[in-house]
Amino acid sequence: MNGNAYPALHNAMWPGIVGKGPDSEPPIDLETMLNLTANAEVDGVRFDGVDLFLSLPHTDIDSTDDDLAKLAENLSSKSLHAGSLVAPVWPPTGGGSAMGSETERAAFLTQVKKACRIGSKLRDLKIRRSGIVRIDSAAGAAEWAKDPTAGTARIAETFREACDIAESFGERLAAEGEICWAGMHSWRRNVELLEMVNRPQTLGFQADMAHTMLFTMGYNAPEDALLPPDFDFSNTEELAAAYRKMASALRPWTIDFHVAQNDGTVKGSGSHDKTGRHCQPLDPNGKLDIVRDAGAWMRDDNGQPTRAFTHICWDGCMFPNAVMLNQQTWNDVLRVMMAVRDAHGWN
C-alpha cells in the first residue's frame, strides 16, 4: 500500500444518534452504521475502526460483560476496531452538568466511571487498541456566563474527579471544545480550563475541525475571535493563519482528533444545542481546506508530525439520514481521510 500506515482511520458512529429524535429524523441503528463503514473502500483501503457512543439505541452504558463480548465479536467480524468512546454525560442521557449541584456532578461522574469500565473491558477483549473517553462540561455557555470564574472552577473540580476515575481504569479523557459547552466555548477558555485541571497525563483536548473553526470566528466568545465579523472566506490564507494560531494554542493538549468540514454556520438538531455545522467533505460551501487545515493539528509549529494520537476519526454529526445511508458518502469520507493521512501521517 502506498502512503502512510499511521494514524489508523476511524468513522464515528454517533452521527446515527446525535441530533436525531422526535423533532428531527429517526436514529440510524449501530449495525447499519457499522455496515456502511465496513463496506467503504477506496483503492483497496478500508476504515480501520469506529469510535462509539455509549448510549442507547447504540451501545448501552450499562452493557454487561456478555454484551461487550458480543460487540467485540461483531466488530471483529467486520474487521473493525473500537477506538475512542463518548461518555453520555448530559442530563438527557443520564448524566448531569459538570458545574451543577452535587447531585448533577455525581450523575456526570457516574457516567464517566461506566464509560471507563467499558473502555477497559474492550481493551481486555483485544478489540480496542487506541482511543480516549470523551467528555465535555454538559452545561450551556449562557449559564456559565452568569459567573464565569465560579463556573470554570466548578467544571475543573469535576474534571479532576473524573481524572481520578479514569486513572483507576487505565483510561485517558479528552474534553471536546464546542461553542455550546460551558467554559469550553472558545479556544482561550479551553486552554484556561485544561490548565486549571492540570492533569495533562490524563485529561487532554479533543479537536474537531468543524467545531474549532468557529473559535476563530468568535461564536459565543467575540472577545476571543481571530477573524473580523465581516470576514471574507475567499481570503484562504488569512483563514489558514487564524486557524493555525487557534490550533497552536490547543495542540499541546490535543490527544484525539476529528477530521471534519464546516460551512461557517451553526446548527442545532434534535436535543443538540447549536454548534458548528458539519458538512460533507466535498461540500462546495465548506470553508476549510481539509488536508491543509488538518496539518494545523497533526503537525507541530516546526512542521513535524506530532504523533499525538494513533487514530483519527471522521465526524459527520447531524448529516441528514439520506446522506448517511448513501454508501458513496462514506467512500468520499474515506478518500479525504486517506489524503489527510498521506499528508500528515507516518510509517
VENBEL-V814893 format. One record per residue. N is the residue number from 1. RES is the residue in one small letter. SS is DSSP state (@ for helix, = for strand, . for the rest). Layout:
n | res | ss
N | RES | SS
N | RES | SS
This chain:
n | res | ss
1 | m | .
2 | n | .
3 | g | .
4 | n | .
5 | a | .
6 | y | =
7 | p | .
8 | a | =
9 | l | =
10 | h | =
11 | n | =
12 | a | =
13 | m | .
14 | w | @
15 | p | @
16 | g | @
17 | i | .
18 | v | .
19 | g | .
20 | k | .
21 | g | .
22 | p | .
23 | d | .
24 | s | .
25 | e | .
26 | p | .
27 | p | .
28 | i | .
29 | d | .
30 | l | @
31 | e | @
32 | t | @
33 | m | @
34 | l | @
35 | n | @
36 | l | @
37 | t | @
38 | a | @
39 | n | @
40 | a | .
41 | e | .
42 | v | =
43 | d | .
44 | g | .
45 | v | =
46 | r | .
47 | f | .
48 | d | .
49 | g | =
50 | v | =
51 | d | =
52 | l | =
53 | f | =
54 | l | .
55 | s | .
56 | l | .
57 | p | .
58 | h | .
59 | t | .
60 | d | .
61 | i | .
62 | d | .
63 | s | .
64 | t | .
65 | d | @
66 | d | @
67 | d | @
68 | l | @
69 | a | @
70 | k | @
71 | l | @
72 | a | @
73 | e | @
74 | n | @
75 | l | @
76 | s | @
77 | s | @
78 | k | .
79 | s | .
80 | l | .
81 | h | =
82 | a | =
83 | g | =
84 | s | =
85 | l | =
86 | v | =
87 | a | .
88 | p | .
89 | v | .
90 | w | .
91 | p | @
92 | p | @
93 | t | @
94 | g | .
95 | g | .
96 | g | .
97 | s | .
98 | a | .
99 | m | .
100 | g | .
101 | s | .
102 | e | @
103 | t | @
104 | e | @
105 | r | @
106 | a | @
107 | a | @
108 | f | @
109 | l | @
110 | t | @
111 | q | @
112 | v | @
113 | k | @
114 | k | @
115 | a | @
116 | c | @
117 | r | @
118 | i | @
119 | g | @
120 | s | @
121 | k | @
122 | l | @
123 | r | @
124 | d | @
125 | l | .
126 | k | .
127 | i | .
128 | r | =
129 | r | .
130 | s | .
131 | g | .
132 | i | .
133 | v | =
134 | r | =
135 | i | =
136 | d | .
137 | s | .
138 | a | .
139 | a | .
140 | g | =
141 | a | @
142 | a | @
143 | e | @
144 | w | @
145 | a | .
146 | k | .
147 | d | .
148 | p | @
149 | t | @
150 | a | @
151 | g | @
152 | t | @
153 | a | @
154 | r | @
155 | i | @
156 | a | @
157 | e | @
158 | t | @
159 | f | @
160 | r | @
161 | e | @
162 | a | @
163 | c | @
164 | d | @
165 | i | @
166 | a | @
167 | e | @
168 | s | @
169 | f | .
170 | g | .
171 | e | .
172 | r | .
173 | l | =
174 | a | =
175 | a | =
176 | e | =
177 | g | .
178 | e | .
179 | i | .
180 | c | .
181 | w | =
182 | a | .
183 | g | .
184 | m | .
185 | h | .
186 | s | .
187 | w | @
188 | r | @
189 | r | @
190 | n | @
191 | v | @
192 | e | @
193 | l | @
194 | l | @
195 | e | @
196 | m | @
197 | v | @
198 | n | .
199 | r | .
200 | p | .
201 | q | .
202 | t | .
203 | l | =
204 | g | =
205 | f | =
206 | q | =
207 | a | =
208 | d | =
209 | m | @
210 | a | @
211 | h | @
212 | t | @
213 | m | @
214 | l | @
215 | f | @
216 | t | @
217 | m | @
218 | g | .
219 | y | .
220 | n | .
221 | a | .
222 | p | @
223 | e | @
224 | d | @
225 | a | .
226 | l | .
227 | l | .
228 | p | .
229 | p | .
230 | d | .
231 | f | .
232 | d | .
233 | f | .
234 | s | .
235 | n | .
236 | t | @
237 | e | @
238 | e | @
239 | l | @
240 | a | @
241 | a | @
242 | a | @
243 | y | @
244 | r | @
245 | k | @
246 | m | @
247 | a | @
248 | s | @
249 | a | @
250 | l | @
251 | r | @
252 | p | .
253 | w | .
254 | t | =
255 | i | =
256 | d | =
257 | f | =
258 | h | =
259 | v | =
260 | a | .
261 | q | =
262 | n | =
263 | d | =
264 | g | =
265 | t | =
266 | v | =
267 | k | =
268 | g | =
269 | s | =
270 | g | .
271 | s | .
272 | h | =
273 | d | =
274 | k | =
275 | t | =
276 | g | =
277 | r | =
278 | h | =
279 | c | =
280 | q | .
281 | p | .
282 | l | .
283 | d | .
284 | p | .
285 | n | .
286 | g | .
287 | k | .
288 | l | .
289 | d | .
290 | i | @
291 | v | @
292 | r | @
293 | d | @
294 | a | @
295 | g | @
296 | a | @
297 | w | @
298 | m | @
299 | r | =
300 | d | .
301 | d | .
302 | n | .
303 | g | .
304 | q | .
305 | p | =
306 | t | .
307 | r | .
308 | a | .
309 | f | .
310 | t | .
311 | h | =
312 | i | =
313 | c | =
314 | w | =
315 | d | .
316 | g | .
317 | c | .
318 | m | .
319 | f | .
320 | p | .
321 | n | @
322 | a | @
323 | v | @
324 | m | @
325 | l | .
326 | n | .
327 | q | @
328 | q | @
329 | t | @
330 | w | @
331 | n | @
332 | d | @
333 | v | @
334 | l | @
335 | r | @
336 | v | @
337 | m | @
338 | m | @
339 | a | @
340 | v | @
341 | r | @
342 | d | @
343 | a | @
344 | h | @
345 | g | .
346 | w | =
347 | n | .
